[in-house]
């Protein structure tokens, strides 16, 4: 709002009428005299109709645009799925409407930095900071002197339905496989609120033994070096009964919170104080909204959970996820926004911190350090005054003029996929793929691409299992072969059996061309790739696959798939041949408009001489000291696509990975985009139907 005057009652709108939006927010605020819900919004027609039938007096809209045409609220409450948080909040920013958003704080480091950069005021709904029991607990901490240790517990017995959102999104006690709301982050935020950001964490989780790999019990050890405080956070959804509490032992006694009761003990163990609380969820919600209204109106100068105030919680969560993957202690980054995300040499005690929750192993440290130092030296003269941040372990300028690339991309279903992967097509000798994947994982790759038709899924799976990494730490992509379009479920089961894995991260339709298994030059009769897609959707529902996408799809085939009434899932990915001689600009733009992420296969154009010898690339290589391969990889990443170069050479695998540690200047990136000449390494002339058209170029 342009000028909001402090007032007794604030007007809010609720965006998203899922369980939280309707059952928590609307019902809590509906009868409040301090917060008036003037309108609601949800794009799901069935949900909206159900709401209107019960609450006809509240204006309800099917789009945010229509709501903002008729209302100018003091603030909005954002309860949409996490993948829509950023576009919704940016829309609100354009309308100058502040917002309270549901958790998580952000899905990635890049998303957090983006939210911090927006001009509108943003708050995150960590409700425990407003609960009377925790507010009184924080005030009583002074009674026990210097805190020495803290033990926090939040447990219960949850048995979510197999088709419920927690199982579908692989959400357990902490954020492992999907950046959704979870149990552990609630109590973690309380600890960070009470004691500040810990200096290091060590985390371990236990799964549920199912194909989803959901973590159902977590133990987090924490240390605050400056205050010499140590802590333990225990989170479980398989406990026999619900329990929530805090025990802080101090130099002068101990303070206990168990459920709704606070007890204070002196050093001799004598009880000196006991308090009980009976606060309602409605009171907490109203209080949180009232304080946010006072904050945006200028009546209060700060807000406890404004986006800038929860940076410490976000960074601690990132370190915990990194520790889950590395099985080792991880330092918590000092800051994101002052150019020093990592408080140590390599981003964590065991490697470079990654938003995907992966710790890059130390074997890559020296290579990355050398590349980063050389890159920083090259840039220091011309860009020394520009702000920097270490994003996913890679130094990246925050200046809007620099075309930086994240090393993790969030797909349209919320999953996070590492941007640099290893391709494994056409192995030439036995065990070649196993050795390449094993080396890649040692160097730091966390994305491996294979396919049913490559006949090496067994080697990929063995290398992943032998790596010692958590299954969640490695992104595995495989594909349905052309002759298996009518047998998707069987194809997936075979792929899983070959790899020895319980689930596939990304399943792609290799080509939009079903063929007869008995004669692969002929199209499969009475079958269409839209039928294949429907079967692939079923694999996600069955929990065997996390995300589905396509490969080698042009614009017209994408339109055909997305317009089919039974193809209800937009592809998360389109994997394409992409390099400067095959840019497919219109196709990439089309995919981006529909939220489809592009992965570049053959980003090195299979060593195409007329590309690799191009004078533009030669000039850039000479000035930067990089190889042609590294330049082409950077070009793809900074274009906003993932890249999966293939290599079986240990030296080349490491060199390609080092591409993460530097950047092309915007000028050099533009020069590569302007390279003349077009050549497709993998045409469609061997298929029974054409799949590429001029409209895609």
PyMOL commands that set and color helices and strands:
alter all, ss='L'
color gray80, all
select helices_A, chain A and resi 19-29+45-54+64-70+82-94+109-117+127-130+132-144+165-168+184-195+281-297+311-326+362-383+432-443+452-454+457-466+471-473+482-499+529-541+555-563+585-593+605-607+609-612+615-624+628-638+650-661+666-673+694-696
alter helices_A, ss='H'
color red, helices_A
select strands_A, chain A and resi 10-15+35-41+59-61+75-78+98-101+122-124+147-157+200-207+215-224+229-236+238-250+253-258+261-266+271-276+330-331+388-391+394-397+408-410+416-418+422-423+447-449+475-480+504-509+515-516+519-523+545-551+573-577+597-601+642-643
alter strands_A, ss='S'
color yellow, strands_A
deselect
rebuild
show_as cartoon
